[in-house]
Amino acid sequence: MSRFQRPQLPQDILIAGGHVFDPASGVDEPGAAVWVQNGRIREILPAGTPWPETVPRFDAAGCFVFPGLIDLHVHLRDPGLTSSEDLASGTRAAVAGGFTSVCAMPNTTPPPDDPERIREQVRRFSELAYCRVHCVAAATVGRAGREVVDVAACRAAGAVAFSDDGDAVADPLILREALERCRDCGSVLSDHCERPELSGKHPMACGPVQEELGYAGQPWTAETLQLAQGILLAAGSGMAAGSGMAAGSGMAAGSGMAAGSGVAAGSGARYHAQHLSSRHSVELVKWALERGYPVTAEVTVHHLALTAEAVKKHGSNAKCAPPLRDEDDRKALLDAVKKGWIQAIVTDHAPHPVERKAAGLNEAPFGVIGLETAMAVIFDLDRRGELPLKNSLPALTASAAEVVGWTDRGRLLSGFCGDLTVFDPRPSWTVAAPFHSKSQNSPFLGETLRGRVRATFVNGCCVYDASAD
Ligand SMILES: [Zn+2]
């Protein structure tokens, strides 16, 4: 077979002999087999028990077997910017990185901001993608920030969440309306926390490296001010719902949202803060969770692994929004994942052509690719003792699924989707172009990582097999 296959009909397969690991569900079984039947997990068969002989077998000896990785934040650039990426190349990069479900951000041309466009997106996903792709609809018409989309109709057409990613929903009246409409149809508002009046869209974060290199800098307030607005509006609209609407909406969600306890699915006017980067933002999310406010948050792999120092080495390939910050910020983000204050780790995979990234730090666009390196970088954080896999993996699987309300993905439990990632912790490899992505703007270029995705399964179908060619 070839290395990549688009998912076909649900399959039977026995992924045998690997270290089956799903800490969110308490599964930790070296040498076990995951039995997928008709595309769903039937059971985990421990080492030493008889395994069925007639089921097709994939040998995972020496590898980890994880629930299929989930990325709530990718840019596939399709339609409109397909010289950087398209649905096929972006999802080949996804499955090569072990991702089985990704959420595509709406800053495409045109953006998915009405039901017809969303239906068209969903149709193209099912025709062209190598993994499950979900449409995040624009929160406002044209992503212009002035008029909230028809949230209920977009939701019915298949939108999994709403965001103007690339830009915040800055107007408090618009943000409040978007939150309330999301609440009313059980969806989530994902916000790119950046106030451009404060960030100036400068290429780096304020700090010693920015001063040393002499570029203009973004203060942390550009992120945390928008986050504060979102948290307070979510809290306010949640309270309104709790007092005047049916039980189960609004502040009722608060009971399940205590710090560290994960996510209350399908709850009130939930505000999901995208790609947090500052320790001040972490403090604010902690504050909100302690009060039971309906807030979730994500962090990127690169913000967990890198600081502004990476700009010295990688130049514009380490220019991203929000910018990489200081070691104190990175440590706070790692701690927030450990404590469960941040529920999802994402890539914010943001492909850009080489020539645009070569334009110099001021002119180059924001964003880095990350799908193909994410799992190895996360594994490296475990090896360095900075973020144990038992804390990071749930944020790439079970608790990420809960943010968007998926109840049959992200865990290795009977009846869940047969979506699995087989990760080999042994090989060392150097990050180099070409990538399966059309772009190569990685802040890990030239770095040596250890551990690599060996195979990826969606519905029991092998969509990526590193050893096939
Ligand atoms: Zn963003």
Residues whose N, C-alpha, C, O or C-beta is under 5 A from the ligand:
A	BS01	ZN	D165 G166 H192 A321
